[in-house]
Amino acid sequence: MSIDSMFVHKMWDDDELKKMVSGGVPFPMLSDAGGRVGKIFGIFDESAGVETRGRFIIDPDGVVQGFEVLSPPVGRNVSETLRQLQAFQLVRETKGAEATPSGWRPGKQTLKPGIGLVGKVWEVWKTNQAFD
């Protein structure tokens, strides 16, 4: 979502994003003309009339599970956003019985949260080398 129109989003997807992400962004981009949503999330700069680059992952219950706010000169990583979405979906599907370590990718080993894992994450990681 941005303050850009749906036409600018289409052009951005067609001319840029599809070159960076095979098939383009696999979800709709929304327009926040006037910055109403940006104001709610604290990323709309009213004096400049622009939004700071923010990414918010909101679950089906409306709970913000992750977010990242970057100043305009710093680019975002669409592949990392998709990886995080997949990780949040897996954790939700397993009702927290599985956790995804840093750099986890679909198909890679997950962690099983619990008292037995405390102080042993490195040992599990080193043994399985599954998280890089």
C-alpha positions as CSV (number, residue, x, y, z in Angstrom):
1,M,0.0,0.0,0.0
2,S,1.2,3.5,-0.8
3,I,-0.1,6.9,-1.5
4,D,0.4,6.1,-5.2
5,S,-2.6,5.4,-7.4
6,M,-3.5,1.9,-8.6
7,F,-2.2,3.0,-12.1
8,V,1.2,3.8,-10.6
9,H,1.2,0.4,-8.8
10,K,0.4,-1.4,-12.0
11,M,3.2,0.4,-13.9
12,W,5.6,-0.4,-11.0
13,D,4.6,-4.1,-11.0
14,D,4.8,-4.4,-14.8
15,D,7.9,-2.4,-15.4
16,E,10.0,-3.2,-12.3
17,L,8.8,-5.8,-9.8
18,K,8.2,-8.5,-12.4
19,K,11.8,-8.2,-13.3
20,M,12.9,-8.7,-9.7
21,V,10.3,-11.3,-8.5
22,S,9.1,-13.9,-11.0
23,G,5.5,-13.2,-11.8
24,G,5.5,-9.9,-9.9
25,V,4.1,-9.3,-6.4
26,P,1.6,-12.2,-5.7
27,F,-0.8,-10.0,-3.8
28,P,-2.8,-6.8,-4.6
29,M,-1.2,-3.5,-4.0
30,L,-3.5,-0.9,-2.4
31,S,-3.7,2.9,-2.7
32,D,-3.7,5.0,0.4
33,A,-4.4,8.4,-1.3
34,G,-4.2,11.0,1.4
35,G,-2.2,8.8,3.7
36,R,-5.1,7.8,6.0
37,V,-3.7,4.3,6.7
38,G,-0.2,5.7,6.8
39,K,-1.2,8.1,9.6
40,I,-2.7,5.2,11.6
41,F,0.6,3.3,11.4
42,G,2.7,6.4,12.0
43,I,4.5,6.4,8.7
44,F,2.8,9.4,6.9
45,D,4.8,12.6,6.8
46,E,2.1,15.2,6.6
47,S,4.6,18.1,6.0
48,A,6.0,16.4,2.9
49,G,2.8,14.6,1.9
50,V,4.6,11.3,1.6
51,E,4.8,8.0,3.5
52,T,8.0,6.5,4.9
53,R,8.6,3.0,3.5
54,G,6.9,0.7,5.9
55,R,6.0,-3.0,5.7
56,F,3.5,-4.5,8.0
57,I,2.6,-8.2,8.2
58,I,-0.9,-8.4,9.7
59,D,-2.4,-11.8,10.4
60,P,-6.0,-12.9,9.6
61,D,-7.0,-11.8,13.2
62,G,-5.8,-8.3,12.5
63,V,-2.7,-8.6,14.7
64,V,0.5,-7.0,13.5
65,Q,3.0,-9.9,13.5
66,G,5.9,-8.1,11.9
67,F,6.9,-4.7,10.6
68,E,9.8,-2.8,9.1
69,V,10.1,0.9,8.5
70,L,12.9,2.2,6.3
71,S,13.9,5.7,5.2
72,P,13.2,6.3,1.4
73,P,16.8,5.9,0.2
74,V,16.9,2.3,1.5
75,G,15.3,-0.4,-0.6
76,R,13.2,-3.3,0.6
77,N,13.6,-7.0,-0.2
78,V,10.4,-8.5,-1.6
79,S,11.9,-12.0,-1.4
80,E,12.5,-11.5,2.4
81,T,9.0,-10.3,2.8
82,L,7.6,-13.4,1.1
83,R,9.9,-15.6,3.2
84,Q,8.6,-14.0,6.4
85,L,5.0,-14.4,5.3
86,Q,5.6,-18.1,4.7
87,A,7.2,-18.3,8.1
88,F,4.3,-16.6,9.9
89,Q,1.9,-18.8,8.0
90,L,3.7,-22.0,9.1
91,V,3.9,-20.9,12.7
92,R,0.2,-20.1,12.6
93,E,-0.7,-23.4,11.0
94,T,1.2,-25.3,13.6
95,K,-0.3,-23.2,16.4
96,G,3.2,-22.3,17.6
97,A,4.4,-25.9,17.8
98,E,7.1,-25.0,15.2
99,A,9.3,-21.9,15.1
100,T,11.3,-20.7,12.1
101,P,14.9,-19.6,12.9
102,S,16.6,-16.7,11.2
103,G,17.0,-17.4,7.5
104,W,14.5,-20.3,7.5
105,R,13.1,-21.2,4.1
106,P,10.1,-23.4,3.3
107,G,11.2,-27.1,3.4
108,K,14.0,-26.4,5.8
109,Q,14.0,-27.7,9.4
110,T,12.1,-25.8,12.0
111,L,12.7,-25.6,15.7
112,K,10.3,-27.1,18.3
113,P,9.9,-24.5,21.0
114,G,10.0,-25.8,24.6
115,I,12.1,-26.0,27.7
116,G,14.4,-28.6,26.0
117,L,15.5,-26.0,23.4
118,V,16.5,-23.4,25.9
119,G,20.3,-22.8,25.6
120,K,20.5,-25.4,22.8
121,V,19.5,-23.5,19.6
122,W,23.1,-23.3,18.5
123,E,23.7,-27.0,19.1
124,V,20.5,-27.9,17.1
125,W,21.6,-25.5,14.3
126,K,25.2,-26.8,14.2
127,T,24.1,-30.4,14.1
128,N,21.5,-29.9,11.3
129,Q,23.1,-27.0,9.3
130,A,19.5,-26.5,8.0
131,F,19.0,-22.9,8.6
132,D,21.4,-21.1,6.2
